[in-house]
Amino acid sequence: MSTRVLKVLLLTVCSVPLTWATTAFSFTGEGSAINNGTGYSLGFQFTVTSPVLVDALGWWDAAAPDDLTDSHQVGIFDTSGDLLTSTTVLTTDPITDGFAYDSITPYLLSAGTYVISGVTGTNDEYASGVTGFTTAPWFTYGNNLYIVSSTLQFPTTNSTSDGVGFFGPNFDATPTPEPATFGLIGVGLLAGAVVFRKRQAS
């Protein structure tokens, strides 16, 4: 393999874009804050269009950064109702874009449809009737879901009466490289090693 080809490979690998964790969606100052005394496990169905690593689960802070008075169980389910990953968002967790996030061991969501749910508690608010929000490019928002429960449950009742969004829960994720990208990186590293050995030998 010529030095010129090796240089091209290395430049190609260096041009592979790096990705960082982003929230599934965000909104500012929209929707009405609802404080309920019953306790719901509520959220929404969503579709991941390409694999992502979920690294934090969150709950909306109505008056960020310090309005949370309850901890909140939050989890992601498959469409059969099996809990895939979960955590409890604490009142001390850091706030990003109006949501408190608790870090989790990264969990891989392959492309497909899932449900996120979180427990409202008895004191804290959730946003209802949100009609405008920004989503990550790997994420598609689906329908609202809820179930009356004071513990984390798979929500089964569809509700569209309050507008587009129940927020509620959110999550933070990082897109994962496609297999072809891994292969490209591997070839580039191998090429770099060959160049290094040739220079060492000369």
C-alpha positions as CSV (number, residue, x, y, z in Angstrom):
1,M,0.0,0.0,0.0
2,S,1.5,3.3,-1.0
3,T,2.2,6.2,1.3
4,R,-0.3,8.3,-0.6
5,V,-3.1,5.8,-0.2
6,L,-2.3,5.6,3.5
7,K,-2.5,9.4,3.9
8,V,-5.9,9.4,2.2
9,L,-7.2,6.7,4.5
10,L,-5.9,8.6,7.6
11,L,-7.5,11.8,6.4
12,T,-10.8,10.0,5.7
13,V,-10.8,8.6,9.2
14,C,-10.0,12.0,10.8
15,S,-13.0,13.4,8.9
16,V,-15.5,11.0,10.5
17,P,-17.7,13.2,12.6
18,L,-17.7,12.8,16.4
19,T,-21.0,12.8,18.2
20,W,-21.9,13.7,21.8
21,A,-24.9,13.1,24.0
22,T,-28.0,15.1,23.2
23,T,-31.4,15.2,24.8
24,A,-34.2,13.5,23.0
25,F,-36.2,16.7,22.9
26,S,-36.3,20.2,24.4
27,F,-38.8,23.0,24.8
28,T,-38.9,26.4,26.5
29,G,-41.8,28.1,28.2
30,E,-44.5,26.1,26.5
31,G,-47.4,24.0,27.9
32,S,-49.2,24.3,31.2
33,A,-47.8,23.1,34.5
34,I,-50.1,20.6,36.2
35,N,-49.7,19.6,39.8
36,N,-51.6,16.4,40.6
37,G,-52.2,14.7,44.0
38,T,-52.9,11.3,42.6
39,G,-49.7,10.0,41.0
40,Y,-49.4,8.9,37.4
41,S,-46.9,6.9,35.5
42,L,-46.9,8.9,32.3
43,G,-44.9,9.5,29.2
44,F,-45.0,8.7,25.5
45,Q,-44.1,6.3,22.7
46,F,-41.1,7.1,20.6
47,T,-39.1,5.8,17.7
48,V,-35.3,5.6,17.5
49,T,-34.3,5.8,13.8
50,S,-30.7,4.7,14.4
51,P,-28.9,3.1,17.3
52,V,-28.2,5.3,20.4
53,L,-26.6,4.8,23.8
54,V,-28.9,6.2,26.5
55,D,-26.7,7.6,29.3
56,A,-29.2,9.5,31.5
57,L,-32.9,9.7,32.3
58,G,-34.6,12.9,33.3
59,W,-37.7,14.6,34.7
60,W,-39.0,18.0,34.0
61,D,-38.3,20.8,36.5
62,A,-41.2,23.2,36.3
63,A,-39.2,26.1,37.7
64,A,-35.6,25.1,37.0
65,P,-33.1,24.9,38.5
66,D,-34.5,24.2,42.0
67,D,-38.2,23.4,42.0
68,L,-38.1,19.6,42.4
69,T,-39.5,18.4,45.7
70,D,-40.0,14.7,44.9
71,S,-37.7,12.1,43.4
72,H,-39.1,10.5,40.2
73,Q,-38.8,6.9,38.9
74,V,-38.2,7.0,35.1
75,G,-37.8,4.0,32.8
76,I,-37.7,2.9,29.2
77,F,-39.8,0.0,28.1
78,D,-40.1,-2.0,24.9
79,T,-43.5,-2.1,23.3
80,S,-44.3,-5.4,25.1
81,G,-44.1,-3.7,28.4
82,D,-40.7,-5.1,29.5
83,L,-38.6,-2.6,31.4
84,L,-35.2,-2.1,29.7
85,T,-33.5,0.5,31.9
86,S,-34.5,2.8,34.7
87,T,-33.4,5.1,37.5
88,T,-34.6,7.5,40.1
89,V,-34.2,11.2,39.3
90,L,-33.3,12.9,42.6
91,T,-33.9,16.5,43.7
92,T,-30.1,17.0,43.7
93,D,-29.5,15.8,40.1
94,P,-28.1,18.4,37.7
95,I,-30.5,20.4,35.5
96,T,-30.1,20.7,31.7
97,D,-32.6,22.6,29.5
98,G,-35.3,22.4,32.2
99,F,-34.9,18.7,33.0
100,A,-33.1,17.1,36.0
101,Y,-31.0,14.1,34.8
102,D,-29.7,11.1,36.6
103,S,-26.9,9.2,34.9
104,I,-27.2,5.5,34.2
105,T,-25.0,2.8,32.8
106,P,-25.2,3.4,29.1
107,Y,-28.0,1.3,27.5
108,L,-28.0,0.6,23.8
109,L,-31.4,1.2,22.0
110,S,-31.4,-0.3,18.5
111,A,-33.6,1.3,15.9
112,G,-37.2,0.7,16.8
113,T,-40.1,1.8,18.9
114,Y,-40.1,2.2,22.7
115,V,-42.0,3.8,25.6
116,I,-40.6,6.1,28.2
117,S,-42.5,6.5,31.5
118,G,-42.0,8.4,34.7
119,V,-43.9,8.7,38.0
120,T,-45.3,12.2,38.7
121,G,-45.3,11.8,42.5
122,T,-47.7,13.8,44.6
123,N,-46.1,17.3,44.6
124,D,-44.1,17.9,41.4
125,E,-45.5,19.2,38.2
126,Y,-45.4,18.0,34.7
127,A,-45.9,19.9,31.5
128,S,-49.1,19.3,29.5
129,G,-50.3,20.6,26.2
130,V,-46.8,21.3,24.8
131,T,-47.4,22.0,21.2
132,G,-43.9,22.9,20.0
133,F,-40.5,21.3,20.9
134,T,-37.2,20.4,19.2
135,T,-36.2,16.8,18.8
136,A,-32.9,15.1,18.2
137,P,-32.4,13.9,14.6
138,W,-32.3,10.2,15.7
139,F,-35.7,10.6,17.5
140,T,-39.3,10.7,16.6
141,Y,-42.0,11.6,19.2
142,G,-45.1,9.4,19.3
143,N,-48.4,9.4,21.2
144,N,-49.0,10.3,24.9
145,L,-49.5,7.4,27.3
146,Y,-50.4,7.2,31.0
147,I,-51.6,4.9,33.8
148,V,-52.7,5.8,37.3
149,S,-49.9,4.5,39.5
150,S,-47.6,5.7,42.3
151,T,-44.9,3.4,41.0
152,L,-43.2,3.0,37.7
153,Q,-45.5,1.2,35.3
154,F,-45.8,0.6,31.6
155,P,-48.5,3.2,30.5
156,T,-51.3,1.8,28.5
157,T,-53.9,4.5,28.1
158,N,-53.5,6.8,25.1
159,S,-54.4,10.4,25.6
160,T,-54.4,13.3,23.2
161,S,-56.8,15.6,25.1
162,D,-54.1,17.9,26.5
163,G,-52.3,18.6,23.2
164,V,-49.2,17.1,21.8
165,G,-47.0,16.4,24.8
166,F,-46.8,15.0,28.3
167,F,-43.4,16.0,29.8
168,G,-42.6,14.3,32.3
169,P,-39.8,12.1,31.4
170,N,-36.9,12.7,29.0
171,F,-33.6,11.0,28.2
172,D,-30.1,11.8,27.0
173,A,-28.4,9.7,24.4
174,T,-25.4,9.5,22.1
175,P,-25.7,8.1,18.5
176,T,-23.5,5.1,17.9
177,P,-21.3,4.8,14.8
178,E,-22.5,2.5,12.0
179,P,-20.5,-0.8,11.5
180,A,-19.0,0.7,8.4
181,T,-17.6,3.6,10.4
182,F,-16.0,1.2,12.9
183,G,-14.4,-0.6,9.9
184,L,-13.1,2.6,8.5
185,I,-11.6,3.6,11.8
186,G,-9.9,0.2,12.1
187,V,-8.4,0.5,8.6
188,G,-7.2,4.0,9.4
189,L,-5.5,2.8,12.7
190,L,-3.9,-0.1,10.9
191,A,-2.6,2.2,8.2
192,G,-1.2,4.5,10.8
193,A,0.6,1.6,12.5
194,V,2.1,0.6,9.1
195,V,3.4,4.1,8.5
196,F,4.8,4.3,12.0
197,R,6.7,0.9,11.7
198,K,8.1,1.9,8.3
199,R,9.5,5.1,9.8
200,Q,10.9,3.3,12.8
201,A,12.6,0.8,10.5
202,S,14.2,3.5,8.3
